[in-house]
Amino acid sequence: MDRSIADIREKLEKKEAVVMTAQEVSELVDRGESITTMDVDVVTTATRAIMSGTYALLSFPVNSPLCFKRASKVLLNGVPAHVGPCPNESLGVLDLIVFGTAHSTLEHNYGAGHLFRELVEGKNIEVSVVTDENVSFKSEIKLEDMPYAKLYATRHAFKNYAAFVNCSTEPVNTIFHATQFSPSMNGATLSGCGEINPVQNDPKMETIGIGTRMLMNGAEGFVIGEGTRSSPGKPNLTGVADMHGMDPALMGGFKTSAGPECIASWAIAIPVTSQSVLDAVLKTDKDIPMVVNDVDKRVMIGSSTYADAWKNTDPTVMFNPEVCLNCEVCKPIRDCPMEAIYLQNDRMILDRYLCFNCGLCSTVCPGEVFTAKLGTLHFEKDAKQLKIPIVLRQSDRKRSEELAEKLKKKIIDGEFKINEMVEKIYP
């Protein structure tokens, strides 16, 4: 029986609605329990991953009015910003666009993702300006002093992404690995949160559309349409949210062998309005294909499922600094894409606040300081059954599950209102 979002919202207001996370639904399915549209009204979904299609639009005062006419070059903590689209410099105000893939000119492993997180953390950001008259000056700014700071998605929340292996005989530098990608299919990396991914739970876009309210990095925002390279078969979304309300723990920068990338998080509530929506919600990781691509040629070479990554694996890394071998070069410190591992007073530290749960440290540590079961890809290639160990995850399933729980609580407490879309993305 089909239901309207208005019907479900009325049940929420009366405290009669059943709200579950996608993970909770999947656990019931795995136990063999039957679920109908009468059993659940809203399912909360989430994803946290590297999302290159990100940019910030910032507007803030940088100097007194009439001090300069126009800026020709602006750096924020060394990260290049594009001046415009409105030239307000005569007012002492900069309008800037910062691409999420921008790299610092000062620090090799620092990029826009790091900048966005530090802004949200309330840190001082150095602003370096060169005017059209070739006059240079510097100032500092905090997010709280920016009247306008919004984060935009041009390509976020893919229905699901892919796993990668390197089929060539040479190492490859790529955004799909934190270090050089080893040759000859010695290891695999992956992205995608499988059964809890937002668009995976509404692939026909029956409830997600233009104007749908969502959380981006913990702040309320809206879906504004389909993303670049989106298609009905492999949809992704564009969206916008105010940076002032974001949670720094849900965003950040991620070091790759091709330079730093940008992390973003989404959470979307899926109202169970029809049987077709419920059918998508009931799919678990073992039912969701995960394409395996050759990272060198960017072509599909096989297919696995998300069960290989997320079933019977460890969402976080076990940390036991007492067994450290005191290697001359600590590979987990050297390779951690979040710089979350470091020495303090000769003791190994793992900063869980920064940690992305990628698991790379467990694969490069020669001892057992860092241990985790990351899973193994199983797929067929050239009539052979292959088993490739996963060595890096570029999606954070642990924090995604936590974000879906937070959205569930917000809905139950009446702090997050489910709304009808303005228009369908795919009519």
Secondary structure, DSSP 8 states (H G I E B T S, - for coil): ----HHHHHHHHHTT---EEEHHHHHHHHHTT----TTT-SEEEEEEEEE--EEEEEEEEE-S-TTS-S-EEEEEETTEEEEE-SS--GGGTEEEEEEETT-B-SS-TT-BHHHHHHHHHTT--EEEEEEETT--EEEEEE-GGG-SEEEEEEEEE--S---EEE--SSS-B--TT-SS-B-STT--EEE---GGG-TGGGSTT-SS--BT-EEEETTEEEEEEEE-TT--SSS--EEEEEEGGG--GGG-EEE--TT--EEEEEEEEEEE--SHHHHHHHT--GGGSEEEEEETTTTEEEEEEETHHHHSSS-SS-EE-GGG----SS-HHHHH-TT--EEEETTEEEE-TTT-----HHHHH-SSSSEE----EEEEEETTEEEEEEEEEESB-HHHHHHHHHHHHHHHHTTSS-----SB-S--
